[in-house]
């Protein structure tokens, strides 16, 4: 498929209002209405790009934070475990940690 054909297919999907095809092509959230003009559609696309660039920045941060991520995951696991304990078990654990 040529680049021109791909571009036309993308535009067909965009103007189709078929939410299933829209989500396959653009991800969730990019919808245009029949009342939108060209400038509004372009603004929506630019907003969508900004949102995805932010998602990508966040994912890259996670990828590049291996040690911090491991530490945060351990702390979260410990917090969930501690919150599942009875008050008596929490007191016993506190006593063990103080000694």
C-alpha positions in Angstrom: 0.0 0.0 0.0 1.4 3.4 -1.0 1.8 6.3 1.5 -1.0 8.1 -0.4 -3.3 5.2 0.0 -2.5 4.9 3.7 -3.2 8.6 4.1 -6.5 8.4 2.4 -7.5 5.4 4.5 -6.6 7.3 7.7 -8.7 10.2 6.5 -11.6 7.8 5.6 -11.5 6.4 9.1 -11.4 9.8 10.7 -14.5 11.1 8.9 -16.3 7.8 9.2 -17.3 8.3 12.9 -16.9 4.5 13.3 -15.7 4.4 16.9 -14.3 0.9 16.4 -12.2 1.8 13.4 -11.2 5.2 15.0 -9.9 3.4 18.1 -7.9 0.9 16.0 -6.4 3.7 14.0 -5.9 6.5 16.5 -6.3 4.9 19.9 -9.1 5.8 22.3 -10.4 9.3 22.5 -10.0 10.9 19.0 -13.5 11.6 17.8 -14.8 14.3 15.5 -18.4 15.4 15.1 -20.1 16.4 11.9 -20.2 20.0 13.2 -16.4 20.2 13.5 -14.6 22.3 10.9 -11.1 21.6 9.6 -9.5 23.9 12.2 -11.3 22.2 15.0 -10.2 18.7 13.7 -6.6 19.9 13.4 -6.7 21.3 17.0 -8.1 18.0 18.3 -5.3 16.1 16.5 -2.6 18.5 17.9 -4.1 18.0 21.4 -4.0 14.2 20.8 -0.4 14.4 19.8 0.5 16.4 22.9 -1.2 13.9 25.1 0.6 11.0 23.5 3.9 12.7 23.7 3.3 13.1 27.4 2.4 9.4 27.7 5.6 8.5 25.9 7.7 10.8 28.1 6.1 9.1 31.2 6.8 5.7 29.8 10.4 6.6 29.0 10.9 7.9 32.5 9.7 4.6 33.9 12.0 2.7 31.5 15.0 4.8 32.6 14.2 4.5 36.4 14.7 0.8 37.0 16.1 1.0 40.5 13.6 3.7 41.7 10.8 1.7 40.1 11.9 -1.5 41.9 12.0 0.4 45.2 8.6 1.9 44.7 7.1 -1.5 43.7 8.5 -3.1 46.9 7.2 -0.3 49.0 3.7 -0.5 47.4 3.7 -4.3 48.0 4.7 -3.8 51.7 2.0 -1.2 52.2 -0.7 -3.5 50.7 0.5 -6.3 52.9 0.6 -4.1 56.0 -2.9 -2.8 55.3 -4.2 -6.4 55.2 -3.0 -7.1 58.7 -5.2 -7.0 61.8 -4.4 -4.3 64.3 -2.8 -6.9 66.6 -0.6 -8.1 63.7 0.4 -4.5 63.0 1.5 -4.0 66.6 3.5 -7.3 66.5 5.2 -6.2 63.3 6.0 -2.8 64.8 7.5 -4.4 67.8 9.7 -6.6 65.6 10.9 -3.6 63.6 11.8 -1.6 66.7 14.0 -4.4 68.1 
